[in-house]
Amino acid sequence: STTNTITSNTTTTTIPTKCLACKDATGAMMRHTIQRRAIGPSDVHISISYSGICHSDIHTGKSEWGPVAYPLCVGHEILGTVVGVGPEVSKFKIGDRAGVGCFTDSCRTCEECVSGEENYCSGVGGNHGTYGSKRSETLHPGGVSQGGYSSD
């Protein structure tokens, strides 16, 4: 049976995470620490082992596709190991391998989500990019999602 476990960091407001972040529109990266939110009820905390690099990361890091809030940790196509889950999570347990594509946090209830096409989510809030999405402060400290060139 799967046991859902919430790691001890759920009692904190943020999780300090080391990353490589674009510091400005040159796209140059620097070592940086971002604050990830604590694990929520339906969250899966992944210790990141691998993260792809692609032209999306390069164009975004150089602010070629629109304004960017720097510093920004880019990186999607994330693979790693589950190190914590919220109490509503039933499909993952600590120790499982997990991956994340280029979109996160769909509504899970609209017609598109129910048919397995979360990337077309039309629900309240829609889906969000793995990094650079402007979101509420309750979803991400600083209001911007951060990517996978990081330890967590």
Number of C-alpha atoms within 10 A of each C-alpha: 4 10 13 17 16 22 15 10 13 17 10 10 14 16 17 14 13 16 22 22 26 26 19 17 17 11 18 13 17 15 13 16 17 22 15 18 20 22 23 16 13 12 17 23 20 24 20 20 16 17 20 14 15 12 8 15 19 17 14 20 29 19 18 13 10 8 12 19 17 15 19 27 29 28 26 25 17 23 19 20 19 20 19 24 26 21 16 13 19 12 11 19 22 19 13 12 16 17 16 15 15 16 17 17 17 21 17 18 14 17 14 17 19 12 10 11 13 22 18 15 22 17 16 10 11 17 21 18 18 23 21 21 19 16 15 12 12 10 16 18 19 17 15 21 24 26 25 27 22 24 16 21
